[in-house]
């Protein structure tokens, strides 16, 4: 007997369509899940790749930055102008110790530099360390005898401490006329004494003169006229009228109470005694007889 399908091809197609409708949602779900996993894996790999690239770039940038910084630091460490600029900046901010380090570095780079020494001297004065400033300023004068600013700073330091003798010694370095003018109020000319010391056989009137009309103080016993001196009255003179040895010392003092060097002269006065009158008396006696 021949078996005959009880359904037609249409029915077969309809059955397959129903099976597909039942299978497709699961397949789509599986495919969607696979797609999401794939997408997540791709994102993960992209992140890893991106992180790796960024890390490489950052490492390269840091390496380049370190190289550049090392080059710049080396260049700056050996740049006189950089050291001076940084020193001035630090001084404006009152960072004196930092400024001092920059100036010392500048001086190492240019050992005979005047500007760095002047800046350091000013810095030490701000720090109330005048002795260190004096050393630097004297070095400046040795390098340049015409450096007026250095002379003026030294004069101000010595004047504040009333070391006028140091100012007078400093004047010996001055060669330029404009520099010499800075010492006008601190150099006191010595007095002139007339006559000069000598041996005299009669009384002597000694006069003392100041060319700048400064006050004059004197002694006649060889003691210090600065501490023991008597004020000299111009035009009166000092009369040496008795025999003996006189040591006259005189000094001038200007309006700033600065003394000149002391002038000293010795006077040996020998007055001849009156002649004896024995013979004259005897002659009178004989005449009377």
Secondary structure, DSSP 8 states (H G I E B T S, - for coil): -----SS-HHHHHHHHHHHHHHHHHHHHHHHHHHHHHHHHHHHHHHHHHHHHHHHHHHHHHHHHHHHHHHHHHHHHHT-HHHHHHHHHHHHHTT-HHHHHHHHHHHHHHSTT-SHHHHHHHHHHHHTT-HHHHHHHHHHHHHH-TT-HHHHHHHHHHHHHTT-HHHHHHHGGG--SHHHHGGGTTT-----EEES-S-EESS-EEEEEE-TT--EEEEESBS--HHHH-EE--TTT-EEE-SSEEEEEEEEEE-TT--B---EEEEEEE--------HHHHHHHHHHH-
